[in-house]
């Protein structure tokens, strides 16, 4: 290797070593038997305890990540972007291997019924040929995708067992949070509104004349004439929060009970509203707020516990990165 090339590799090694946050000993950037064949698919990029990640493994994930990079509309990879991407892939591979080993230690696996349910839930979110099209775009076959899904399910199950299951929040802690954050529990005012939506101004004005004579006809006329999705329910939109509707509809919140609005025109059509119920702004009680507080505190504690658990997992592992092999990958 020339002095110039050697210098470039050493600079690369120092840079990548500074940005990869992996605890444990690493193989130096100097010469090694593995580095001598760094261009080989069998060369080892990183060892995680007794497991080895080869150049072939690394390249496979790198190509997938490059594909995602370009799908996001970004330009072709320059040297800096490639370096960043290789760092991301290295971190992902180390994390995935640590999770795999930990799942084996805790004897975590996915039952067939759990896997089938998860697969069914995901597939149901796609139209007939859309799922297959996504696999083609991402250049991944169905077997590989299924294996990835199973691995992800195992990881989630592992984290639930060894991290999340230990998180608790007492009633006293919920009450303490509520008392210290009362400003978070102001419930905005609400209205329960009915809507009639039609295409033309003439239709809307004709319906409005009928309603002026008899506002009680609103639900009947909504079922008969409205083109909104809620027409079958008599135009019932349910409860709407003050300030949460499009600007054109803000005047609806000023209506009195059972009052009918004027015709409001939007790009979607011509609308008429009627207010059936009004709920004033108020302070939520502790009992109403408990579930929201519990979800917030549990999530915060789960995130903190996971970070601490994973940091210890890395610190206790024997992780060795061969930076010369890594530098040769392009």
C-alpha positions as CSV (number, residue, x, y, z in Angstrom):
1,X,0.0,0.0,0.0
2,X,1.4,3.5,-0.9
3,X,2.0,6.0,1.9
4,X,-0.7,8.2,0.4
5,X,-3.3,5.4,0.4
6,X,-2.2,4.3,3.9
7,X,-2.6,7.8,5.2
8,X,-6.1,8.0,3.7
9,X,-7.1,4.7,5.4
10,X,-5.8,5.8,8.7
11,X,-7.7,9.1,8.5
12,X,-10.8,7.1,7.6
13,X,-10.2,4.8,10.6
14,X,-9.8,7.6,13.1
15,X,-12.9,9.3,11.8
16,X,-15.2,6.3,11.8
17,X,-13.9,5.2,15.2
18,X,-14.9,8.6,16.6
19,X,-18.5,8.4,15.4
20,X,-19.4,4.8,16.1
21,X,-20.6,4.6,19.6
22,X,-19.8,0.9,20.3
23,X,-18.4,-0.2,23.7
24,X,-15.8,-3.0,23.8
25,X,-12.4,-3.7,22.3
26,X,-11.9,-3.1,18.6
27,X,-9.4,-4.5,16.1
28,X,-6.9,-1.8,15.2
29,X,-6.5,-0.3,11.8
30,X,-3.1,-1.8,11.3
31,X,-2.3,-4.9,9.3
32,X,-4.1,-8.1,10.1
33,X,-4.7,-11.4,8.3
34,X,-8.3,-10.4,7.9
35,X,-7.4,-7.0,6.5
36,X,-5.1,-8.6,3.9
37,X,-8.2,-10.2,2.2
38,X,-10.5,-7.2,2.9
39,X,-11.9,-7.3,-0.6
40,X,-13.2,-10.9,0.0
41,X,-16.8,-11.5,0.7
42,X,-15.8,-13.7,3.6
43,X,-13.6,-11.0,5.3
44,X,-15.0,-10.2,8.7
45,X,-16.1,-6.6,9.3
46,X,-17.2,-7.0,12.9
47,X,-17.3,-9.7,15.6
48,X,-20.1,-9.5,18.2
49,X,-19.2,-12.0,20.9
50,X,-18.9,-15.3,19.0
51,X,-20.8,-14.1,15.9
52,X,-19.1,-12.8,12.8
53,X,-20.5,-10.3,10.3
54,X,-18.8,-10.6,6.9
55,X,-18.3,-8.2,4.1
56,X,-21.1,-10.1,2.2
57,X,-23.5,-9.6,5.1
58,X,-22.5,-5.9,5.4
59,X,-22.8,-5.2,1.7
60,X,-26.3,-6.8,1.5
61,X,-27.6,-4.4,4.2
62,X,-25.6,-1.5,2.7
63,X,-27.3,-1.9,-0.7
64,X,-30.7,-2.0,0.9
65,X,-30.0,1.2,2.8
66,X,-28.6,2.9,-0.3
67,X,-31.9,2.0,-2.1
68,X,-33.9,3.7,0.7
69,X,-31.5,6.7,0.5
70,X,-32.3,7.2,-3.1
71,X,-36.1,6.5,-2.7
72,X,-36.1,9.5,-0.4
73,X,-35.2,11.6,-3.4
74,X,-31.6,12.2,-2.4
75,X,-28.8,12.5,-4.9
76,X,-26.2,9.8,-5.5
77,X,-23.9,9.1,-2.6
78,X,-20.8,11.2,-2.2
79,X,-17.9,10.1,-0.1
80,X,-19.2,11.8,3.1
81,X,-22.7,10.3,2.6
82,X,-21.4,6.8,2.0
83,X,-19.3,7.1,5.2
84,X,-22.3,8.1,7.2
85,X,-24.4,5.3,5.7
86,X,-21.7,2.7,6.4
87,X,-21.7,3.9,10.0
88,X,-25.5,3.5,10.2
89,X,-25.3,0.0,8.8
90,X,-22.5,-1.1,11.2
91,X,-24.6,0.2,14.1
92,X,-27.7,-1.6,12.9
93,X,-25.8,-4.9,12.4
94,X,-24.3,-4.8,15.8
95,X,-27.6,-3.9,17.4
96,X,-29.4,-6.7,15.5
97,X,-26.8,-9.3,16.5
98,X,-26.9,-8.3,20.2
99,X,-30.7,-8.5,20.2
100,X,-30.5,-12.0,18.5
101,X,-28.1,-13.3,21.1
102,X,-30.1,-11.8,24.0
103,X,-33.4,-13.4,22.6
104,X,-31.7,-16.8,22.4
105,X,-30.5,-16.4,26.0
106,X,-34.0,-15.6,27.2
107,X,-35.5,-18.3,25.0
108,X,-37.7,-15.8,23.2
109,X,-39.5,-17.0,20.1
110,X,-42.6,-16.2,18.1
111,X,-45.5,-18.7,18.0
112,X,-47.0,-19.5,14.6
113,X,-50.3,-17.8,15.5
114,X,-48.5,-14.7,16.7
115,X,-46.6,-14.5,13.4
116,X,-49.7,-15.2,11.3
117,X,-51.7,-12.5,13.1
118,X,-49.0,-9.9,12.6
119,X,-48.6,-10.8,9.0
120,X,-52.4,-10.6,8.4
121,X,-52.6,-7.2,10.1
122,X,-49.8,-5.8,7.9
123,X,-51.1,-7.3,4.7
124,X,-54.6,-5.9,5.3
125,X,-53.2,-2.4,5.1
126,X,-52.3,-2.9,1.4
127,X,-54.4,-3.2,-1.7
128,X,-54.3,-6.3,-3.8
129,X,-51.0,-5.9,-5.6
130,X,-49.5,-3.0,-3.6
131,X,-47.5,-5.2,-1.2
132,X,-45.8,-7.1,-4.0
133,X,-45.0,-3.8,-5.7
134,X,-43.3,-2.5,-2.6
135,X,-41.1,-5.6,-2.4
136,X,-40.1,-5.0,-5.9
137,X,-39.3,-1.3,-5.3
138,X,-37.2,-2.2,-2.2
139,X,-35.6,-5.1,-4.1
140,X,-36.3,-7.6,-1.4
141,X,-37.9,-11.0,-1.8
142,X,-40.9,-12.3,0.2
143,X,-38.9,-14.9,2.1
144,X,-36.4,-12.2,3.2
145,X,-39.2,-9.9,4.2
146,X,-40.9,-12.6,6.2
147,X,-37.7,-13.3,8.1
148,X,-37.3,-9.7,8.8
149,X,-40.8,-9.5,10.2
150,X,-40.2,-12.5,12.4
151,X,-36.9,-11.0,13.7
152,X,-38.7,-7.7,14.5
153,X,-41.5,-9.5,16.3
154,X,-38.9,-11.4,18.4
155,X,-37.1,-8.2,19.3
156,X,-40.3,-6.5,20.4
157,X,-41.2,-9.5,22.5
158,X,-37.7,-9.5,24.0
159,X,-37.9,-5.8,24.9
160,X,-41.4,-6.2,26.4
161,X,-40.1,-9.0,28.6
162,X,-36.8,-7.7,29.8
163,X,-37.4,-4.0,29.8
164,X,-41.1,-2.9,29.6
165,X,-42.5,-5.5,32.0
166,X,-40.5,-4.0,34.8
167,X,-42.0,-0.5,34.4
168,X,-44.7,0.5,36.9
169,X,-46.4,3.8,37.8
170,X,-48.1,4.1,41.1
171,X,-51.4,5.9,41.8
172,X,-49.5,8.4,43.9
173,X,-47.1,9.2,41.0
174,X,-50.1,9.8,38.7
175,X,-51.7,12.2,41.2
176,X,-48.4,14.0,41.8
177,X,-48.0,14.6,38.0
178,X,-51.6,15.8,37.7
179,X,-51.3,18.3,40.5
180,X,-48.0,19.6,39.1
181,X,-49.2,20.0,35.5
182,X,-52.8,21.2,35.8
183,X,-52.4,23.4,32.7
184,X,-52.1,20.2,30.6
185,X,-55.6,19.1,31.5
186,X,-57.7,22.0,30.2
187,X,-60.4,20.4,27.9
188,X,-61.4,22.7,25.1
189,X,-65.0,23.6,24.4
190,X,-66.9,21.2,22.1
191,X,-69.9,21.2,19.9
192,X,-71.9,18.3,18.5
193,X,-72.8,19.4,14.9
194,X,-74.8,18.1,12.0
195,X,-73.9,18.8,8.4
196,X,-75.6,18.8,5.0
197,X,-73.2,19.1,2.0
198,X,-74.4,19.4,-1.6
199,X,-72.8,20.4,-4.9
200,X,-74.5,23.6,-5.9
201,X,-75.5,26.9,-4.3
202,X,-79.0,26.5,-5.6
203,X,-79.5,23.2,-3.8
204,X,-78.0,24.5,-0.6
205,X,-80.3,27.6,-0.6
206,X,-83.4,25.5,-1.3
207,X,-82.5,23.2,1.7
208,X,-81.7,26.3,3.9
209,X,-85.2,27.8,3.2
210,X,-86.8,24.5,4.4
211,X,-84.7,24.5,7.5
212,X,-85.5,28.2,8.3
213,X,-89.2,27.1,8.4
214,X,-88.5,24.0,10.4
215,X,-85.0,23.4,11.9
216,X,-86.2,20.0,13.2
217,X,-86.0,18.7,9.6
218,X,-82.2,18.8,9.6
219,X,-81.5,15.1,10.1
220,X,-84.2,14.1,7.6
221,X,-82.9,16.4,4.9
222,X,-79.3,15.3,5.6
223,X,-80.2,11.7,5.0
224,X,-82.2,12.6,1.8
225,X,-79.8,15.2,0.2
226,X,-76.4,15.3,1.8
227,X,-73.4,13.9,0.0
228,X,-71.2,13.8,3.1
229,X,-70.1,10.5,4.5
230,X,-72.1,11.1,7.7
231,X,-75.4,11.5,5.7
232,X,-76.7,8.0,6.8
233,X,-76.4,9.2,10.4
234,X,-78.5,12.2,9.7
235,X,-75.4,14.4,9.1
236,X,-74.1,13.8,12.6
237,X,-70.4,14.8,12.8
238,X,-70.1,13.9,16.5
239,X,-68.3,16.2,18.9
240,X,-65.8,18.7,17.5
241,X,-63.2,20.6,19.5
242,X,-63.2,24.4,19.3
243,X,-60.3,25.5,17.1
244,X,-59.9,22.1,15.4
245,X,-62.1,22.8,12.3
246,X,-61.0,24.4,9.1
247,X,-61.1,28.2,9.2
248,X,-64.2,28.4,7.0
249,X,-66.2,26.6,9.7
250,X,-65.1,28.5,12.7
251,X,-68.3,30.5,12.7
252,X,-70.2,27.3,13.4
253,X,-68.9,27.3,17.0
254,X,-70.8,30.6,17.5
255,X,-74.2,29.1,16.7
256,X,-76.8,28.7,19.5
257,X,-78.3,25.4,20.2
258,X,-80.4,24.1,17.3
259,X,-79.5,27.2,15.2
260,X,-78.8,26.6,11.5
261,X,-75.8,28.2,9.8
262,X,-75.8,30.1,6.5
263,X,-74.5,28.3,3.5
264,X,-70.7,28.0,3.7
265,X,-68.8,27.3,0.4
266,X,-65.6,25.3,0.3
267,X,-63.7,23.5,-2.5
268,X,-65.6,20.4,-1.5
269,X,-69.1,21.8,-1.9
270,X,-71.8,23.9,-0.1
271,X,-72.3,23.2,3.6
272,X,-75.0,23.9,6.1
273,X,-74.5,23.1,9.8
274,X,-76.7,22.8,12.9
275,X,-75.4,22.7,16.5
276,X,-77.2,20.1,18.7
277,X,-75.0,20.2,21.8
278,X,-72.5,22.5,23.4
279,X,-69.9,21.5,26.0
280,X,-68.0,24.5,27.6
281,X,-64.3,24.5,28.2
282,X,-63.4,22.9,31.5
283,X,-60.7,21.3,33.6
284,X,-60.4,17.6,33.3
285,X,-60.7,15.7,36.6
286,X,-57.9,13.5,37.9
287,X,-60.0,10.4,37.1
288,X,-60.5,11.5,33.5
289,X,-56.7,12.3,33.2
290,X,-55.3,9.1,34.8
291,X,-55.0,7.1,31.6
292,X,-53.3,9.9,29.6
293,X,-50.8,10.5,32.5
294,X,-50.1,6.8,32.8
295,X,-49.4,6.4,29.1
296,X,-47.1,9.5,29.1
297,X,-45.1,8.4,32.2
298,X,-44.8,4.7,31.1
299,X,-43.5,5.8,27.7
300,X,-40.9,8.1,29.2
301,X,-39.7,5.4,31.6
302,X,-39.7,2.7,28.9
303,X,-37.5,4.9,26.7
304,X,-35.1,5.6,29.6
305,X,-35.0,2.0,30.7
306,X,-34.4,0.8,27.1
307,X,-31.5,3.2,26.6
308,X,-29.9,2.0,29.9
309,X,-30.4,-1.7,29.1
310,X,-29.0,-1.4,25.6
311,X,-26.0,0.6,26.8
312,X,-25.2,-2.2,29.3
313,X,-25.7,-4.8,26.7
314,X,-23.0,-3.1,24.5
315,X,-20.7,-2.6,27.4
316,X,-20.8,-6.2,28.4
317,X,-20.3,-7.5,24.9
318,X,-17.1,-8.3,23.1
319,X,-17.4,-6.2,20.0
320,X,-14.5,-6.0,17.5
321,X,-14.5,-3.9,14.4
322,X,-11.9,-4.3,11.6
323,X,-11.8,-0.7,10.3
324,X,-9.5,-1.5,7.4
325,X,-11.9,-4.1,6.1
326,X,-14.7,-1.5,6.7
327,X,-12.8,1.2,4.8
328,X,-12.3,-1.1,1.8
329,X,-16.1,-1.5,1.4
330,X,-17.7,0.8,-1.2
